[in-house]
């Protein structure tokens, strides 16, 4: 039996709760071999981010070329990209990707530190098999406020029209149930999850998109991949280990 492989192209979180560290833990938990190309380095913990250093665009591209030429993934995801130069370098490589690419357009850290601007994300939109913005990211990408189910559906339609194959707007910041809205092949799909009152949600977006990527790497169809990832991320929040003095990490051992 061949081993499924997934690639994360994202930033580094030394506290292990987000970024490539969260992605690799998630890939492993889903039974997928994980690879990682680092786009930026942060100095952070559960309490906040002290600094961010974006790597040279060619160095990022070289990491991606190295792993793809040797151990080609079945799916890949992009997290924090850093700047437009890095995004354009990754975009040039993505033209030849023969595997699905999940783009999680991370613009701001959990602690409010900027990790990318809208113009840094735009070169990647047409290469995404799936785009997974949260409400704030969708608002920035669309140019209108996304704050309820109606505007989430509008945002999905707008972003698909920009050239992205499938768009899922995440409703983790909505009041009430945690609802995510997907537009795929002209149809809308809602994914409901229990809202869990917890401060320990550091890395939720990273882990969620990584879980979807892992399922895609195994050949799972998109809607089922999202449903499995949604169930897992809900349990990972519910059973978080309570680490750190701020917004702590999820339970990456969740089943």
C-alpha positions in Angstrom: 0.0 0.0 0.0 1.4 3.4 -1.0 1.8 6.0 1.7 -0.2 9.2 1.2 1.9 12.4 1.3 0.9 16.0 1.9 3.0 19.2 1.7 2.6 22.3 3.9 3.9 25.6 2.6 3.6 27.9 5.6 5.2 29.8 8.5 6.9 28.4 11.6 5.4 28.6 15.0 8.0 27.6 17.6 5.3 27.0 20.2 4.0 24.2 18.0 0.3 25.3 18.0 0.1 26.8 14.5 1.9 26.9 11.1 3.9 24.1 9.8 4.2 22.5 13.2 0.4 22.2 13.5 0.1 21.0 9.9 2.7 18.2 10.3 1.0 17.0 13.6 -2.4 17.0 11.8 -1.0 15.2 8.8 0.4 12.5 11.1 -2.8 12.1 13.0 -4.7 11.5 9.7 -2.2 8.9 8.7 -0.4 11.0 6.1 3.3 11.6 5.6 4.0 15.3 6.0 6.5 17.5 4.2 7.0 21.3 4.9 8.5 24.3 3.1 8.9 27.2 5.4 7.8 30.7 4.2 8.5 32.7 7.3 9.8 32.4 10.9 8.0 33.8 13.9 8.9 34.4 17.5 5.8 33.6 19.4 4.0 31.6 22.1 0.5 31.3 23.3 0.6 34.8 24.7 1.6 36.6 21.5 3.9 37.2 18.5 7.2 39.1 19.1 8.5 39.2 15.5 8.1 37.8 12.0 10.9 37.2 9.4 9.8 36.4 5.8 12.3 34.2 4.0 13.7 34.9 0.6 11.3 34.0 -2.2 13.8 31.8 -4.1 14.7 29.9 -0.9 11.0 29.1 -0.4 10.7 28.0 -4.0 13.9 25.9 -3.7 12.4 24.0 -0.7 9.2 23.2 -2.7 11.1 22.1 -5.7 13.4 19.8 -3.6 10.5 17.9 -2.0 8.3 17.7 -5.1 11.1 16.3 -7.2 11.8 13.5 -4.7 8.6 12.8 -2.7 5.7 14.2 -4.7 2.7 15.0 -2.5 -0.9 13.9 -3.2 -2.1 17.3 -2.0 -0.6 20.5 -0.6 -1.7 23.5 1.4 -0.5 27.1 1.7 -0.8 28.9 5.0 1.0 32.2 5.9 2.8 33.3 2.7 4.5 36.4 4.0 4.6 38.8 1.0 3.8 39.1 -2.7 7.3 38.0 -3.8 7.0 34.7 -2.1 3.4 34.2 -3.4 4.5 34.9 -7.0 7.4 32.4 -6.6 5.0 29.8 -5.3 2.4 30.6 -7.9 4.9 30.0 -10.7 5.5 26.5 -9.3 1.8 25.9 -8.7 1.2 26.1 -12.5 2.6 22.6 -12.8 1.0 21.1 -9.6 -0.9 18.0 -10.6 -2.4 17.6 -7.1 -5.0 19.7 -5.3 -3.8 22.9 -3.6 -5.6 24.2 -0.5 -5.0 27.9 0.1 -5.6 29.1 3.7 -5.2 32.9 3.2 -3.6 33.6 6.6 -3.3 37.4 6.9 -3.3 38.0 10.7 -2.1 35.9 13.5 -4.4 34.9 16.4 -2.7 37.7 18.3 -3.4 40.4 15.7 0.1 40.5 14.0 0.0 40.9 10.2 1.4 37.9 8.2 0.3 39.0 4.7 -1.6 41.6 2.8 -4.4 41.0 0.3 -2.1 41.7 -2.7 0.2 38.9 -1.4 -2.7 36.4 -1.5 -4.1 37.3 -4.9 -1.4 35.6 -7.1 -2.4 32.3 -5.5 -6.2 32.4 -5.9 -6.3 31.0 -9.5 -4.1 28.1 -8.5 -6.3 27.0 -5.5 -8.4 23.9 -5.7 -9.9 25.1 -2.4 -9.7 28.5 -0.7 -10.5 28.6 3.0 -10.8 32.2 4.4 -12.3 33.0 7.7 -14.8 35.9 8.0 -12.1 38.7 8.3 -10.1 37.2 5.4 -13.1 36.8 3.2 -14.1 40.5 3.9 -10.6 41.6 2.9 -10.5 39.5 -0.2 -14.0 40.5 -1.3 -14.1 44.1 -0.4 -17.3 43.9 1.5 -18.2 42.8 5.1 -18.7 39.1 5.6 -20.5 38.6 8.9 -23.5 36.2 8.5 -24.6 33.3 6.4 -26.0 35.4 3.5 -22.7 37.4 3.1 -20.7 34.2 3.5 -22.6 32.7 0.5 -22.1 36.0 -1.4 -18.4 35.8 -0.6 -18.1 32.2 -1.9 -19.7 33.2 -5.2 -17.5 36.3 -5.6 -14.3 34.4 -4.9 -15.3 31.5 -7.3 -15.8 34.2 -10.0 -12.2 35.3 -9.4 -11.0 31.9 -10.6 -10.8 29.7 -7.5 -12.3 26.2 -8.1 -13.9 25.8 -4.7 -14.3 28.2 -1.8 -15.2 27.5 1.8 -15.8 30.5 4.1 -15.3 29.5 7.7 -17.8 30.8 10.2 -15.8 30.1 13.4 -16.4 33.7 14.5 -20.2 33.7 14.0 -22.6 33.7 16.9 -24.4 30.4 17.5 -23.3 27.3 15.7 -19.9 27.2 13.9 -21.1 27.0 10.3 -18.8 26.9 7.3 -20.1 27.5 3.8 -18.7 25.8 0.7 -19.4 26.6 -2.9 -18.4 23.8 -5.2 -19.5 23.0 -8.8 -22.2 25.8 -8.5 -23.8 24.4 -5.4 -23.7 25.6 -1.8 -23.0 23.2 1.1 -23.2 24.1 4.8 -21.1 22.3 7.4 -22.3 22.7 11.0 -20.3 22.1 14.2 -20.9 22.7 17.8 -19.6 26.0 19.1 -17.2 25.3 22.0 -16.5 28.1 24.5 -12.7 28.0 24.8 -9.8 30.4 24.7 -7.6 27.6 23.5 -8.1 27.9 19.7 -4.6 28.8 18.6 -3.9 27.2 15.2 -7.5 26.2 14.5 -7.4 27.5 10.9 -4.1 25.9 10.2 -5.1 22.5 11.6 -8.5 22.6 9.8 -7.1 23.2 6.4 -4.3 20.7 7.1 -6.9 18.0 7.9 -8.7 18.7 4.7 -5.4 18.5 2.8 -4.6 15.2 4.4 -7.9 13.7 3.4 -7.4 15.0 -0.2 -4.0 13.4 -0.2 -5.7 10.1 0.6 -8.0 10.6 -2.4 -11.1 11.5 -0.4 -13.7 13.6 -2.3 -13.9 17.3 -1.2 -17.2 17.3 0.6 -16.3 14.2 2.6 -12.8 15.5 3.3 -14.3 18.7 4.8 -16.9 16.8 6.8 -14.2 14.6 8.4 -11.9 17.6 9.0 -14.8 19.5 10.6 -15.6 16.6 13.0 -11.9 16.3 14.0 -11.3 20.0 14.5 -14.4 20.3 16.8 -13.1 17.4 18.9 -9.6 18.9 19.0 -11.0 22.1 20.4 -13.2 20.4 22.9 -10.4 18.2 24.3 -7.6 20.9 24.2 -4.8 20.2 26.7 -4.9 23.6 28.3 -1.3 24.4 27.6 0.2 27.9 27.9 -0.8 31.1 29.5 -2.7 32.6 26.6 -4.6 31.2 23.6 -3.4 27.6 23.9 -3.1 24.8 21.2 -5.6 22.2 20.2 -5.5 18.5 21.0 -3.6 17.1 18.0 -4.2 13.6 19.4 -8.0 14.0 19.0 -9.6 11.1 17.2 
